[in-house]
Amino acid sequence: MALRCAILDDYQNVALTLADWTPLRGALDVTVFNAPLADSAAAIAALEGFDIVCAMRERTAFSRAVLSALPGLKLLITSGLRNAAIDLDAARERGVVVCGTGSVGNPTAGLTIGLMLELTRRIGFENARMKAGESWQVTVGEDLEGKTLGIVGLGRLGQKVAAVAKALGMDVKAWSTNLAPETCEAAGVAYATREDLFATADVISIHLVLSERSRGLIGRADLARMKPSSYLVNTARGPIVDEAALLEALRERRIAGAGLDTFALEPLPRDHPLRTLDNVVLTPHLGYVTAENYRRFYGDMVDDIAAWLKGEPVRRIA
């Protein structure tokens, strides 16, 4: 009898076309969920009776309560090798094998630079006006060359963004709680204190992993240090920034604007105030959403399932 496999949060309906699932033909009965599951209750109701679940990043949470309510679940796969929305301890206790996938390159770096360009050059805004037949040319852009980029978190992604920013002629400095000056020197960027970074950067870009230490890390005091002409870009995780404090700063024009790809609550509610502000550029968590990355995600999910069926799980994280 075929095992029931759920593929979650396939918003673009591409999971079955960007990977070859034929090696699992006959072994699985696959159901694809294209819409978000609203909450834990909805997840439990939808996934009852499934043996295998393929999750896309942190779009659906697997808390202890959810895992406890799914006694038939045997294999849980997440795209990537880290997922803060899965209670790994609870999975281990219940005997649920958790595996991950690889990824390709640093696609979030390109989106980060894109948000910076939209904030300073209004490309999408002017494109929409042109197609709507509006009057010719109403914006005056800002050149990124000569401006200072302040990076919060100089890991692999932060270093990639720094390299592109330097190619655009920006000065780059970095800070995070455990960042060493030697790391900055090796990356060719200046080391900054927290106070200096927020006070002097023209663009602040966040590249941290969400953890208990980074949750709410950037708050009202940091935003207050920023220049009225500066921008905040967050392609990391929404909860790293105090959302209420950011809304205040944007509404009161205490900073020039923000480019946001991640939010405290996702999908972002249709009536959320961030959707109404003209100094904010919003994208729906697209940082990792590229065809190349998805081919790797879904291809590795097929491999994970095949290996697990043989009793030899790969890329196991719990």
Secondary structure, DSSP 8 states (H G I E B T S, - for coil): --EEEEE---TTS-TTTSS--GGGBTTEEEEE--S---SHHHHHHHHTT-SEEEE-TTSS-B-HHHHHT-TT--EEEESSS--TTB-HHHHHHTT-EEE-----S-HHHHHHHHHHHHHHH-HHHHHHHHHTT--S--------TT-EEEEE--SHHHHHHHHHHHHTT-EEEEE-TT--HHHHHHHT-EE--HHHHHHH-SEEEE-----TTTTT-B-HHHHHHS-TT-EEEE-S-GGGB-HHHHHHHHHTTSSSEEEES--SSSS--TT-GGGG-TTEEE-SS-TT--HHHHHHHHHHHHHHHHHHHTT---SB--
